[in-house]
């Protein structure tokens, strides 16, 4: 008999781009959204801003956050 439970997996790597985190008001569930440009991020904030809480996480390039909430940290 083999081992039971979840198989070991390595953590996912994030693609380069601009990241936004959406949270429903009154909930702890979060969704990360990636877009290729800052203009697209602005459109998403306008689209979901009234219904959800939108938090700009920053731009990810080369595995390092360049700006935003996570500036200077590794992904």
N, C-alpha and C positions, 0 to 999 in steps of 0.2 A: 504494500500500500504506500502511496506517495504522501507527501505532506499536504495538509489541508491549509486553506487560506489563500490570501492574495499573493500572486507572484511578485518577486522583486522587480522594480522598474526604476530606471534612472529618471531624475526630474526633467521635465520638458524644458526646452530652450525656447526663448521668445525670439521672434523674428525682428529685424530692424524696422523701425517705424515709430509712429506717434501712438501713445496708449492713453485710454480713457477708462475709468472705472465707473460703472453704473450701479446704483443701489436703489431699490425700491424704498420709498419712505415708510418707516416703521418695520423694516425687515433687515436681517443681517446678511442676506444672500447678495453676492457681488458678482458682476460680470465684467471682464476686461474686453475692451474693443480696441482693435488695431486699425489704423488708417495710414495711408502713404503720405498725406500732407496735412499741414495745420489747418488749411481751409476746410478739409473734410471733417476734421475734429470740431471746428466751429459749427458746421452744419448739424452734426450729431448733437452737440450741446443745445442748439436751438430746437431741435426736434424733440429731444427727451427732457429738456430742462424743466418743464412745467410738471411732469409726472414723476420723474426720478431725480435722485441726487447724483449729479455728474461731477467727478473728481478727475482733474487732469494729472496723470501720473508722470508724463514726460516723454522725451524722445529717447529711444534706445538705439545705440549705434556701437557696433563692436563689442556687445555684451556689457556696456556701461551706460548708465542713464546720464544724458547730457544736461537736462533741465527738469523742472517740475518738482513734484513731491519727493522723488527718489534721487535727486541730483547727486552725482558722484558715487553712487552705490553700484555694485555689480548685480547683474540680473541673475 
